[in-house]
């Protein structure tokens, strides 16, 4: 018994200890392994021990081709419109009892229900397939290598494969791009190149090593075709901003603040309110730019208040000083706006 | 041509032991498959082990025959379970098994093995390393018998 056989034996003992009902390993006895059964009989004739008689029978374990593709995790990959390098991961496992090359292809769904209930309605662009070269489970641009096949995957071994694409601008929340990753069993005899296609042994059995496809029809797959696929998807979570601008008269030179009228010299307060709709992505780097009417003058004594709140449609005077004014244009940058939150920019002008 | 065919048959046939004593022995293996036929009934077939993959059910059949002129007594047939096969039982209640490489023998229910935590637990079919039949009756001249057990390709 060599060391690898000893390891096999100890592994199978472990399997017995944990799950007695299923003695077989996922891949099982390697293809081409001879199994010899030997029986012996001891007996006596006329009360005298005779020589032991033995008999044996040997057969060869054939090649069972089985592979699985599964998405990593059980949720969609949330993406932003315009996002570059959106990543979804799959695990490709060789459950055969022989080493195989696995040809890998990614295709986009064309409509229909995707992996997580959404309806596929757009395609990611510049789709690429990468293997987790440094086996850290995360996509590392420049490190994880683009590929179209997995070279010489041993029995029971699995690899993590990333499908990477760009998300077009302009997609709305809950838009879905479904991606299907398929793996096809190929001969794994030579390193560094994709092996030949594999066909099942057809017709009569042979005494040599035959090939049997044993992949299942799980998740819409076709059983026993040497191909297995899984679907995962990108779901857009966009920010959904809307802006409203309101104004109110603060005072005029004659009535002051009591029932002021819109006459020259009156002070008018503008409020620009930016709302991110409920269920949207966090909006960042939101900036406001407002060109003042030519008949008004910016009130620099009041200044600009940013990040104020709105109550029942009315802007509150609770912002903090910020923003800037130059050449009749008021600018303000808001803090990040979470879903369902409104932030304001408030400033005043005088009517010329 | 006939000669070649015969030679091929000789290769295909299980190896029969030389009758060194007076008892001959033949070991054969079959693959047992259960399929559902068109009527929805499950049909079990036995085939030569040409197409065998992990998970297949095997039936090991042992045939013995007394070719000698005298009755043979105290027959003990011993069959180690092959490494890549997991024992899954025998229909023959007279068989005894070993779970420790042939050191101790008994009915499976009476045997124990050390579990992963070192504690002893009841032995399971998959723990069996050897199976043995001890024949209490002499086998008369020309007398023969067939014994069998089952296993699964690991």
Boltz contact constraints between the chains, C-beta under 6 A:
constraints:
  - contact:
      token1: [A, 16]
      token2: [B, 126]
      max_distance: 6.0
  - contact:
      token1: [A, 17]
      token2: [B, 115]
      max_distance: 6.0
  - contact:
      token1: [A, 17]
      token2: [B, 116]
      max_distance: 6.0
  - contact:
      token1: [A, 20]
      token2: [B, 124]
      max_distance: 6.0
  - contact:
      token1: [A, 20]
      token2: [B, 126]
      max_distance: 6.0
  - contact:
      token1: [A, 23]
      token2: [B, 86]
      max_distance: 6.0
  - contact:
      token1: [A, 23]
      token2: [B, 126]
      max_distance: 6.0
  - contact:
      token1: [A, 23]
      token2: [B, 152]
      max_distance: 6.0
  - contact:
      token1: [A, 24]
      token2: [B, 54]
      max_distance: 6.0
  - contact:
      token1: [A, 24]
      token2: [B, 55]
      max_distance: 6.0
  - contact:
      token1: [A, 24]
      token2: [B, 154]
      max_distance: 6.0
  - contact:
      token1: [A, 28]
      token2: [B, 54]
      max_distance: 6.0
  - contact:
      token1: [A, 28]
      token2: [B, 154]
      max_distance: 6.0
  - contact:
      token1: [A, 29]
      token2: [B, 54]
      max_distance: 6.0
  - contact:
      token1: [A, 29]
      token2: [B, 84]
      max_distance: 6.0
  - contact:
      token1: [A, 29]
      token2: [B, 153]
      max_distance: 6.0
  - contact:
      token1: [A, 29]
      token2: [B, 154]
      max_distance: 6.0
  - contact:
      token1: [A, 33]
      token2: [B, 84]
      max_distance: 6.0
  - contact:
      token1: [A, 35]
      token2: [B, 82]
      max_distance: 6.0
  - contact:
      token1: [A, 35]
      token2: [B, 84]
      max_distance: 6.0
  - contact:
      token1: [A, 37]
      token2: [B, 27]
      max_distance: 6.0
  - contact:
      token1: [A, 37]
      token2: [B, 29]
      max_distance: 6.0
  - contact:
      token1: [A, 37]
      token2: [B, 60]
      max_distance: 6.0
  - contact:
      token1: [A, 37]
      token2: [B, 82]
      max_distance: 6.0
  - contact:
      token1: [A, 39]
      token2: [B, 27]
      max_distance: 6.0
  - contact:
      token1: [A, 39]
      token2: [B, 62]
      max_distance: 6.0
  - contact:
      token1: [A, 39]
      token2: [B, 79]
      max_distance: 6.0
  - contact:
      token1: [A, 40]
      token2: [B, 78]
      max_distance: 6.0
  - contact:
      token1: [A, 41]
      token2: [B, 23]
      max_distance: 6.0
  - contact:
      token1: [A, 41]
      token2: [B, 25]
      max_distance: 6.0
  - contact:
      token1: [A, 41]
      token2: [B, 64]
      max_distance: 6.0
  - contact:
      token1: [A, 41]
      token2: [B, 75]
      max_distance: 6.0
  - contact:
      token1: [A, 41]
      token2: [B, 77]
      max_distance: 6.0
  - contact:
      token1: [A, 42]
      token2: [B, 76]
      max_distance: 6.0
  - contact:
      token1: [A, 43]
      token2: [B, 23]
      max_distance: 6.0
  - contact:
      token1: [A, 43]
      token2: [B, 72]
      max_distance: 6.0
  - contact:
      token1: [A, 43]
      token2: [B, 74]
      max_distance: 6.0
  - contact:
      token1: [A, 43]
      token2: [B, 75]
      max_distance: 6.0
  - contact:
      token1: [A, 44]
      token2: [B, 73]
      max_distance: 6.0
  - contact:
      token1: [A, 44]
      token2: [B, 74]
      max_distance: 6.0
  - contact:
      token1: [A, 45]
      token2: [B, 22]
      max_distance: 6.0
  - contact:
      token1: [A, 45]
      token2: [B, 70]
      max_distance: 6.0
  - contact:
      token1: [A, 45]
      token2: [B, 72]
      max_distance: 6.0
  - contact:
      token1: [A, 46]
      token2: [B, 70]
      max_distance: 6.0
  - contact:
      token1: [A, 50]
      token2: [B, 21]
      max_distance: 6.0
  - contact:
      token1: [A, 51]
      token2: [B, 20]
      max_distance: 6.0
  - contact:
      token1: [A, 51]
      token2: [B, 21]
      max_distance: 6.0
  - contact:
      token1: [A, 53]
      token2: [B, 17]
      max_distance: 6.0
  - contact:
      token1: [A, 53]
      token2: [B, 20]
      max_distance: 6.0
  - contact:
      token1: [A, 53]
      token2: [B, 21]
      max_distance: 6.0
  - contact:
      token1: [A, 53]
      token2: [B, 23]
      max_distance: 6.0
  - contact:
      token1: [A, 53]
      token2: [B, 25]
      max_distance: 6.0
  - contact:
      token1: [A, 54]
      token2: [B, 17]
      max_distance: 6.0
  - contact:
      token1: [A, 55]
      token2: [B, 17]
      max_distance: 6.0
  - contact:
      token1: [A, 55]
      token2: [B, 25]
      max_distance: 6.0
  - contact:
      token1: [A, 55]
      token2: [B, 26]
      max_distance: 6.0
  - contact:
      token1: [A, 55]
      token2: [B, 27]
      max_distance: 6.0
  - contact:
      token1: [A, 56]
      token2: [B, 27]
      max_distance: 6.0
  - contact:
      token1: [A, 57]
      token2: [B, 14]
      max_distance: 6.0
  - contact:
      token1: [A, 57]
      token2: [B, 27]
      max_distance: 6.0
  - contact:
      token1: [A, 57]
      token2: [B, 28]
      max_distance: 6.0
  - contact:
      token1: [A, 57]
      token2: [B, 29]
      max_distance: 6.0
  - contact:
      token1: [A, 59]
      token2: [B, 29]
      max_distance: 6.0
  - contact:
      token1: [A, 59]
      token2: [B, 49]
      max_distance: 6.0
  - contact:
      token1: [A, 59]
      token2: [B, 52]
      max_distance: 6.0
  - contact:
      token1: [A, 61]
      token2: [B, 52]
      max_distance: 6.0
  - contact:
      token1: [A, 62]
      token2: [B, 51]
      max_distance: 6.0
  - contact:
      token1: [A, 62]
      token2: [B, 52]
      max_distance: 6.0
  - contact:
      token1: [A, 62]
      token2: [B, 53]
      max_distance: 6.0
  - contact:
      token1: [A, 64]
      token2: [B, 53]
      max_distance: 6.0
  - contact:
      token1: [A, 64]
      token2: [B, 54]
      max_distance: 6.0
  - contact:
      token1: [A, 97]
      token2: [B, 54]
      max_distance: 6.0
  - contact:
      token1: [A, 205]
      token2: [B, 50]
      max_distance: 6.0
  - contact:
      token1: [A, 205]
      token2: [B, 51]
      max_distance: 6.0
  - contact:
      token1: [A, 207]
      token2: [B, 50]
      max_distance: 6.0
  - contact:
      token1: [A, 210]
      token2: [B, 51]
      max_distance: 6.0
  - contact:
      token1: [A, 212]
      token2: [B, 53]
      max_distance: 6.0
